[in-house]
Amino acid sequence: MQNNAKFVVAGLLIAAAVVYIIVSSTGSTAHFFLTIEELRAMGDGAVGRNITISGAVLGDTIVYDSSVPRVTFTVVQVPADPKEVERAGGLAMVLHEAVNDPDAPRLEVVYEDVKPDLLQHEAQAILRGQLGEDGRFYADEVLLKCPTRYEEDVPDQVEEP
């Protein structure tokens, strides 16, 4: 009976240790998906945290220095809710309206790597990285999608004879 109690206690300790490791490692590597407004609302609490944001690339702000390599650009806020994007006319329309809205929240991005091929005006950028103390977003990863490049052509309907 005492041997069974020892195994139960040992099993509970091992299970607790595994749960602790999972929770602590997930918390330290988690990325928070935020809009630019939400990021700004966090204030200094956002500095240095792993964060994921999305925005529309403002094409005339793209500056690439191939000698470093480093690319800087500005992203403009887009809605985070897919239903809101759909109601606004789709991703291409949302991106177009965002870059043409002078009052939309903007964020300067620094990416210490070669310039991605799809980095262009009105592309959707999903950025993972940290907000610096200087207010710029230092991206570790840049994922881009250009909606016009991936639009599917609607096939012509063929009438059956």
Protein Blocks (a to p, Z undefined) as FASTA:
>chain_A
ZZmmmmmmmmmmmmmmmmmmmmmmmmmmpccdddfklmmmnmmmlgopacdddddddfkl
pccdfklpccddddddddfblklmmmnnpjklmmmmmmmmmkbccddddddddddfklcg
hiacdddddddfkopacdfbdcdddfklmpccdddddddZZ
